[in-house]
């Protein structure tokens, strides 16, 4: 093969390899290192470096050095005038040996300043890397293994490859900037969610303050809802949403007379009708807010709906009721049964189980009750890291030996096929 | 004679000469393995490297750069480098790029080893 043709084939191969390397979005420094070695190998250049010229800095940032000795840092000051001179110069490459051929004074000065160190480190050629009118970096190249000077066609090949490398670096930096922005946005988003959660908890506390007998009720319903959602396999964000729905489910009580909420006796029909306004009122309060989680207002509205259609405010049945609302219903009822109320003390655990047994299907969704029972059973069996039920119910309320069989029995009745595997063995 | 195939690179030592076999395509992946093997041999005291190209059909730019790197490292260690059994097409490429100015080419591994043997004996005598 004729030498020129062979050189062309070799250079084209190198350009193709370079394109592939630059398209690889993996390790940035490895991409630059491989690109430099491809460039060096194209003309058998023995040493070189790629330094970056960040727009906001006057000092270059060495990215990759090859064969220049461990003591060489390749850091240069590039002031605005030098930067402009590189951009406007009609020369695409500067040979260190050529003195007095550069017209731009800033460039002349730059090359004069650094010529001694270039000579020490056998650097023969400086090639600016210009991308979209910006000086992205400089490529420093030593001599060819042949010992021959660079020819004009060599310079053309080098410039083409340097442009490619420049685009690769520029693209990577843009992507890094976009990623940084995205990370920053994500951080802000999490901060905002944190603020939102804190605000919601403050609201929950405010709601519960209105009812002196049920302090902490909203927070506990939030926690039970979260536990059930997790047991049902909800994603982390949905679990958080369920906790929020639990915290806010009674927000409508803010518009109900304090005397009715705190009545130490069974309320009459008129008062009951007033109290029953709270789910719809909660929906009205929550609807104008852009919650970061779906359906929070609906869960407040429907948490007193029943499977059999005898609930309120809309008398929905079965599948018409959103699953989230059904979860809040179970969490709300469980907390109501297990805390003292103005007109009655809390029920024992076997009474609670009896209530679940008689009302599952008519009031509660069996899927939700099963999930609640499985989660509770896991804690009683010591399968959970946190003792969340224990914290909320107090240490004397549950008795693993006595209560676990009750739960297992209910689970078997609710769903005989899945109980054994989902809730631990008997 | 020790033989190893660490990192999938075949190599063996004859006295203080390490023979390293290049693969069919000398690119980044295979080149870096050869580079690693050569460095390892030099660190273990090899005074000459024979890189055998009998299986090699193609060398790309990064392969050239890696070979230049090996030549540099060997020069710094005072070791000799011989390329053996290089096909005509690759010899042309090495010639065009000037690599042949820095290495000795041998017809095959045997020629490389015998040539190096006499050279290393001379060097040792001069050293004494």
Boltz contact constraints between the chains, C-beta under 6 A:
constraints:
  - contact:
      token1: [A, 3]
      token2: [B, 96]
      max_distance: 6.0
  - contact:
      token1: [A, 6]
      token2: [B, 96]
      max_distance: 6.0
  - contact:
      token1: [A, 13]
      token2: [B, 60]
      max_distance: 6.0
  - contact:
      token1: [A, 14]
      token2: [B, 61]
      max_distance: 6.0
  - contact:
      token1: [A, 37]
      token2: [B, 62]
      max_distance: 6.0
  - contact:
      token1: [A, 37]
      token2: [B, 65]
      max_distance: 6.0
  - contact:
      token1: [A, 38]
      token2: [B, 61]
      max_distance: 6.0
  - contact:
      token1: [A, 38]
      token2: [B, 62]
      max_distance: 6.0
  - contact:
      token1: [A, 40]
      token2: [B, 65]
      max_distance: 6.0
  - contact:
      token1: [A, 41]
      token2: [B, 61]
      max_distance: 6.0
  - contact:
      token1: [A, 41]
      token2: [B, 62]
      max_distance: 6.0
  - contact:
      token1: [A, 41]
      token2: [B, 64]
      max_distance: 6.0
  - contact:
      token1: [A, 41]
      token2: [B, 65]
      max_distance: 6.0
  - contact:
      token1: [A, 42]
      token2: [B, 61]
      max_distance: 6.0
  - contact:
      token1: [A, 44]
      token2: [B, 64]
      max_distance: 6.0
  - contact:
      token1: [A, 44]
      token2: [B, 97]
      max_distance: 6.0
  - contact:
      token1: [A, 44]
      token2: [B, 98]
      max_distance: 6.0
  - contact:
      token1: [A, 46]
      token2: [B, 68]
      max_distance: 6.0
  - contact:
      token1: [A, 67]
      token2: [B, 72]
      max_distance: 6.0
  - contact:
      token1: [A, 145]
      token2: [B, 98]
      max_distance: 6.0
  - contact:
      token1: [A, 145]
      token2: [B, 99]
      max_distance: 6.0
  - contact:
      token1: [A, 146]
      token2: [B, 98]
      max_distance: 6.0
